[in-house]
Amino acid sequence: MQPGDHIRKSAAGRAALASRGPELTAPLRTLLLMIYGDKTAAEYSEIASRLPAGRAGLQQLIERGLVEVIEPAKATPSSSGASTTKSEGTLVAPLSDVEQMAATHTVDEATQQRLLYPEFVRAVSDLGLRAVMLQMKVERAMSAKELLALRGDVEAAIARSKGEPARQEFANRINFLLSQ
């Protein structure tokens, strides 16, 4: 590898970042994350010298095959007969090698969660220190379904702490939000 060569993450480098395995130390991971393919090896070496991994870390990434040289521009004839250069370092389809994931929530569920979450937080925070564990459960709830699974516990805690009228008021607000 020459100092003027443009470098980028190799497929193995992207896989190592995605796996978050122990094969990469935190300083090496940071350095590898910074390599996009827009600079030369010399420029990345200068950047690496200011990071904890240092230039030795960049050398380790190269030796492990986590970084590769971008092929230099090649001349290709155009339709007009003149030659133009095409850089192979240009991304044609960014993230084309990333596996698509199915959505875990529908738009309706996300909207419902956005409506319900503040009500649950407000109700549990009014209960004071007795409801710390319940507050943690509410904060960990990532969907409306998970929040609604906690509804009975929240209502019971409100009834014990504030009385039946407060529990009924909370239940009415939640029912109203669910009818939206």
GULUMPA-308953 format. One record per residue (C-alpha): residue in one letter; x, y, z; residue number from 1. Coordinates in pm, 1 decimal. Last residue first. Example, Ala and Ser with C-alpha at 12.3 -4.5 7.8 and 13.67 -1.06 7.14 Angstrom:
<recs>
rec aa: s	x: 1367.0	y: -106.0	z: 714.0	i: 2
rec aa: a	x: 1230.0	y: -450.0	z: 780.0	i: 1
</recs>
This chain:
<recs>
rec aa: q	x: -5805.0	y: 814.7	z: 1936.2	i: 180
rec aa: s	x: -5998.9	y: 550.9	z: 2134.5	i: 179
rec aa: l	x: -5681.2	y: 429.2	z: 2303.1	i: 178
rec aa: l	x: -5612.5	y: 780.5	z: 2430.6	i: 177
rec aa: f	x: -5961.3	y: 800.4	z: 2584.7	i: 176
rec aa: n	x: -5920.9	y: 459.8	z: 2749.3	i: 175
rec aa: i	x: -5585.5	y: 570.8	z: 2893.0	i: 174
rec aa: r	x: -5739.6	y: 890.8	z: 3028.7	i: 173
rec aa: n	x: -6035.5	y: 700.5	z: 3177.1	i: 172
rec aa: a	x: -5804.3	y: 446.1	z: 3345.1	i: 171
rec aa: f	x: -5596.7	y: 728.5	z: 3498.3	i: 170
rec aa: e	x: -5914.5	y: 896.2	z: 3631.2	i: 169
rec aa: q	x: -6039.6	y: 564.1	z: 3768.0	i: 168
rec aa: r	x: -5712.7	y: 507.4	z: 3952.8	i: 167
rec aa: a	x: -5728.5	y: 859.6	z: 4097.8	i: 166
rec aa: p	x: -6086.8	y: 799.1	z: 4214.0	i: 165
rec aa: e	x: -5987.7	y: 461.4	z: 4367.1	i: 164
rec aa: g	x: -5720.7	y: 593.5	z: 4601.0	i: 163
rec aa: k	x: -5391.6	y: 777.6	z: 4570.4	i: 162
rec aa: s	x: -5129.9	y: 521.6	z: 4680.5	i: 161
rec aa: r	x: -5304.8	y: 185.8	z: 4670.6	i: 160
rec aa: a	x: -5529.6	y: 277.5	z: 4373.7	i: 159
rec aa: i	x: -5234.1	y: 428.3	z: 4186.6	i: 158
rec aa: a	x: -5027.6	y: 113.7	z: 4242.3	i: 157
rec aa: a	x: -5314.9	y: -107.8	z: 4122.1	i: 156
rec aa: e	x: -5363.6	y: 108.8	z: 3811.8	i: 155
rec aa: v	x: -4993.0	y: 93.4	z: 3731.6	i: 154
rec aa: d	x: -4980.1	y: -284.2	z: 3774.3	i: 153
rec aa: g	x: -5289.0	y: -330.3	z: 3557.5	i: 152
rec aa: r	x: -5154.0	y: -101.5	z: 3285.3	i: 151
rec aa: l	x: -4816.6	y: -275.3	z: 3261.6	i: 150
rec aa: a	x: -4923.7	y: -495.9	z: 2969.6	i: 149
rec aa: l	x: -5061.0	y: -177.8	z: 2809.9	i: 148
rec aa: l	x: -4710.2	y: -31.9	z: 2810.1	i: 147
rec aa: e	x: -4568.3	y: -342.6	z: 2645.1	i: 146
rec aa: k	x: -4837.2	y: -333.0	z: 2375.2	i: 145
rec aa: a	x: -4778.5	y: 37.9	z: 2320.1	i: 144
rec aa: s	x: -4417.7	y: -39.8	z: 2240.6	i: 143
rec aa: m	x: -4066.0	y: -8.6	z: 2378.7	i: 142
rec aa: a	x: -4142.6	y: -47.2	z: 2748.9	i: 141
rec aa: r	x: -3811.5	y: 3.6	z: 2930.2	i: 140
rec aa: e	x: -3919.9	y: 339.0	z: 3076.2	i: 139
rec aa: v	x: -4242.3	y: 186.5	z: 3205.8	i: 138
rec aa: k	x: -4053.9	y: -100.6	z: 3370.2	i: 137
rec aa: m	x: -3812.6	y: 143.4	z: 3534.5	i: 136
rec aa: q	x: -4104.0	y: 348.3	z: 3667.9	i: 135
rec aa: l	x: -4255.0	y: 31.1	z: 3814.7	i: 134
rec aa: m	x: -3929.5	y: -36.1	z: 3996.6	i: 133
rec aa: v	x: -3924.4	y: 319.2	z: 4132.5	i: 132
rec aa: a	x: -4290.2	y: 309.7	z: 4237.3	i: 131
rec aa: r	x: -4251.6	y: 341.0	z: 4613.2	i: 130
rec aa: l	x: -4027.0	y: 643.1	z: 4564.9	i: 129
rec aa: g	x: -4307.1	y: 871.6	z: 4454.9	i: 128
rec aa: l	x: -4645.0	y: 778.2	z: 4309.8	i: 127
rec aa: d	x: -4670.3	y: 1093.9	z: 4097.1	i: 126
rec aa: s	x: -4386.4	y: 959.9	z: 3880.4	i: 125
rec aa: v	x: -4600.5	y: 656.4	z: 3796.4	i: 124
rec aa: a	x: -4892.3	y: 859.8	z: 3661.1	i: 123
rec aa: r	x: -4674.2	y: 1103.6	z: 3467.7	i: 122
rec aa: v	x: -4466.9	y: 825.9	z: 3311.0	i: 121
rec aa: f	x: -4778.0	y: 628.7	z: 3213.7	i: 120
rec aa: e	x: -4942.2	y: 934.7	z: 3062.5	i: 119
rec aa: p	x: -4625.0	y: 1035.2	z: 2878.0	i: 118
rec aa: y	x: -4593.2	y: 682.4	z: 2727.4	i: 117
rec aa: l	x: -4951.5	y: 648.5	z: 2605.0	i: 116
rec aa: l	x: -4955.9	y: 898.5	z: 2319.0	i: 115
rec aa: r	x: -4615.8	y: 809.8	z: 2169.9	i: 114
rec aa: q	x: -4698.5	y: 440.5	z: 2212.6	i: 113
rec aa: q	x: -5023.1	y: 487.4	z: 2019.7	i: 112
rec aa: t	x: -4841.4	y: 667.4	z: 1741.4	i: 111
rec aa: a	x: -4584.6	y: 387.5	z: 1720.6	i: 110
rec aa: e	x: -4857.3	y: 123.4	z: 1722.5	i: 109
rec aa: d	x: -5046.2	y: 302.7	z: 1444.9	i: 108
rec aa: v	x: -4730.6	y: 337.2	z: 1235.4	i: 107
rec aa: t	x: -4674.4	y: -35.7	z: 1264.5	i: 106
rec aa: h	x: -4407.6	y: -177.9	z: 1488.5	i: 105
rec aa: t	x: -4123.7	y: -429.4	z: 1445.6	i: 104
rec aa: a	x: -4042.9	y: -332.3	z: 1089.0	i: 103
rec aa: a	x: -3875.0	y: -610.5	z: 892.2	i: 102
rec aa: m	x: -3501.2	y: -592.0	z: 857.3	i: 101
rec aa: q	x: -3304.2	y: -544.0	z: 538.2	i: 100
rec aa: e	x: -2963.8	y: -710.0	z: 520.8	i: 99
rec aa: v	x: -2685.8	y: -464.6	z: 446.5	i: 98
rec aa: d	x: -2479.5	y: -535.7	z: 135.1	i: 97
rec aa: s	x: -2653.0	y: -263.6	z: -65.5	i: 96
rec aa: l	x: -2558.4	y: -11.6	z: 203.6	i: 95
rec aa: p	x: -2487.2	y: 256.5	z: -55.1	i: 94
rec aa: a	x: -2569.8	y: 150.2	z: -410.9	i: 93
rec aa: v	x: -2324.1	y: 299.0	z: -659.1	i: 92
rec aa: l	x: -2064.8	y: 404.4	z: -406.3	i: 91
rec aa: t	x: -1776.3	y: 576.2	z: -580.7	i: 90
rec aa: g	x: -1437.8	y: 419.0	z: -510.4	i: 89
rec aa: e	x: -1441.8	y: 256.3	z: -851.0	i: 88
rec aa: s	x: -1375.9	y: 594.3	z: -1002.2	i: 87
rec aa: k	x: -1475.0	y: 630.8	z: -1363.1	i: 86
rec aa: t	x: -1254.0	y: 829.5	z: -1591.9	i: 85
rec aa: t	x: -1360.3	y: 966.3	z: -1925.1	i: 84
rec aa: s	x: -1236.7	y: 889.1	z: -2275.3	i: 83
rec aa: a	x: -1388.2	y: 1066.3	z: -2571.0	i: 82
rec aa: g	x: -1575.6	y: 854.8	z: -2825.8	i: 81
rec aa: s	x: -1909.4	y: 1028.1	z: -2780.4	i: 80
rec aa: s	x: -2060.8	y: 716.6	z: -2622.9	i: 79
rec aa: s	x: -1794.7	y: 713.1	z: -2355.3	i: 78
rec aa: p	x: -1474.8	y: 510.9	z: -2357.1	i: 77
rec aa: t	x: -1360.2	y: 398.6	z: -2014.0	i: 76
rec aa: a	x: -1040.9	y: 508.1	z: -1840.6	i: 75
rec aa: k	x: -980.0	y: 352.4	z: -1501.7	i: 74
rec aa: a	x: -958.3	y: 533.6	z: -1170.0	i: 73
rec aa: p	x: -735.9	y: 370.0	z: -911.5	i: 72
rec aa: e	x: -860.9	y: 62.5	z: -724.9	i: 71
rec aa: i	x: -960.2	y: 141.2	z: -370.6	i: 70
rec aa: v	x: -705.3	y: -12.4	z: -136.4	i: 69
rec aa: e	x: -843.2	y: -229.2	z: 141.0	i: 68
rec aa: v	x: -897.0	y: -207.8	z: 517.0	i: 67
rec aa: l	x: -1006.0	y: -493.4	z: 743.1	i: 66
rec aa: g	x: -744.7	y: -719.7	z: 586.5	i: 65
rec aa: r	x: -583.5	y: -802.3	z: 920.2	i: 64
rec aa: e	x: -256.4	y: -643.7	z: 806.7	i: 63
rec aa: i	x: -432.3	y: -321.9	z: 702.9	i: 62
rec aa: l	x: -619.3	y: -294.2	z: 1032.0	i: 61
rec aa: q	x: -297.2	y: -363.2	z: 1221.9	i: 60
rec aa: q	x: -116.1	y: -89.5	z: 1025.9	i: 59
rec aa: l	x: -390.5	y: 156.5	z: 1116.8	i: 58
rec aa: g	x: -346.3	y: 56.4	z: 1481.3	i: 57
rec aa: a	x: 29.2	y: 110.2	z: 1458.5	i: 56
rec aa: r	x: -41.0	y: 459.4	z: 1328.2	i: 55
rec aa: g	x: -218.2	y: 540.2	z: 1650.3	i: 54
rec aa: a	x: -491.8	y: 336.0	z: 1817.6	i: 53
rec aa: p	x: -549.7	y: 612.8	z: 2076.4	i: 52
rec aa: l	x: -621.5	y: 869.9	z: 1804.3	i: 51
rec aa: r	x: -409.0	y: 1163.2	z: 1682.7	i: 50
rec aa: s	x: -169.2	y: 940.8	z: 1485.7	i: 49
rec aa: a	x: -469.9	y: 774.7	z: 1326.2	i: 48
rec aa: i	x: -569.3	y: 1100.7	z: 1155.6	i: 47
rec aa: e	x: -220.6	y: 1135.9	z: 1007.3	i: 46
rec aa: s	x: -227.0	y: 774.1	z: 892.3	i: 45
rec aa: y	x: -570.7	y: 835.2	z: 741.2	i: 44
rec aa: e	x: -423.5	y: 1120.2	z: 536.4	i: 43
rec aa: a	x: -127.3	y: 906.1	z: 427.9	i: 42
rec aa: a	x: -356.6	y: 618.3	z: 329.5	i: 41
rec aa: t	x: -551.9	y: 855.9	z: 110.1	i: 40
rec aa: k	x: -892.0	y: 997.9	z: 191.0	i: 39
rec aa: d	x: -1257.3	y: 949.7	z: 91.6	i: 38
rec aa: g	x: -1269.9	y: 577.4	z: 149.4	i: 37
rec aa: y	x: -1480.9	y: 593.5	z: 463.7	i: 36
rec aa: i	x: -1232.1	y: 509.2	z: 738.1	i: 35
rec aa: m	x: -1353.5	y: 667.3	z: 1063.0	i: 34
rec aa: l	x: -1529.5	y: 353.6	z: 1185.0	i: 33
rec aa: l	x: -1202.7	y: 160.9	z: 1148.9	i: 32
rec aa: l	x: -1028.9	y: 405.3	z: 1382.9	i: 31
rec aa: t	x: -1298.8	y: 377.5	z: 1645.4	i: 30
rec aa: r	x: -1300.7	y: -2.1	z: 1619.6	i: 29
rec aa: l	x: -921.4	y: -9.8	z: 1657.4	i: 28
rec aa: p	x: -940.7	y: 204.5	z: 1972.9	i: 27
rec aa: a	x: -1225.4	y: -10.3	z: 2116.1	i: 26
rec aa: t	x: -1042.6	y: -337.0	z: 2055.3	i: 25
rec aa: l	x: -1150.2	y: -544.3	z: 1758.0	i: 24
rec aa: e	x: -1155.1	y: -924.7	z: 1780.8	i: 23
rec aa: p	x: -1399.0	y: -904.5	z: 2071.2	i: 22
rec aa: g	x: -1702.1	y: -911.3	z: 1842.8	i: 21
rec aa: r	x: -1919.8	y: -612.9	z: 1752.2	i: 20
rec aa: s	x: -2052.6	y: -827.3	z: 1465.2	i: 19
rec aa: a	x: -2132.4	y: -524.9	z: 1248.3	i: 18
rec aa: l	x: -1788.9	y: -370.4	z: 1288.8	i: 17
rec aa: a	x: -1613.4	y: -697.6	z: 1205.1	i: 16
rec aa: a	x: -1844.3	y: -748.9	z: 906.3	i: 15
rec aa: r	x: -1765.6	y: -399.9	z: 772.9	i: 14
rec aa: g	x: -1394.6	y: -472.0	z: 809.3	i: 13
rec aa: a	x: -1425.4	y: -811.6	z: 640.1	i: 12
rec aa: a	x: -1605.4	y: -645.0	z: 349.1	i: 11
rec aa: s	x: -1312.5	y: -403.6	z: 330.2	i: 10
rec aa: k	x: -1319.8	y: -59.6	z: 488.8	i: 9
rec aa: r	x: -1170.3	y: 206.0	z: 261.8	i: 8
rec aa: i	x: -834.3	y: 317.7	z: 126.4	i: 7
rec aa: h	x: -718.0	y: 569.0	z: -132.5	i: 6
rec aa: d	x: -359.1	y: 506.3	z: -232.4	i: 5
rec aa: g	x: -121.3	y: 805.4	z: -206.1	i: 4
rec aa: p	x: 74.8	y: 664.1	z: 89.1	i: 3
rec aa: q	x: 134.0	y: 338.1	z: -100.9	i: 2
rec aa: m	x: 0.0	y: 0.0	z: 0.0	i: 1
</recs>
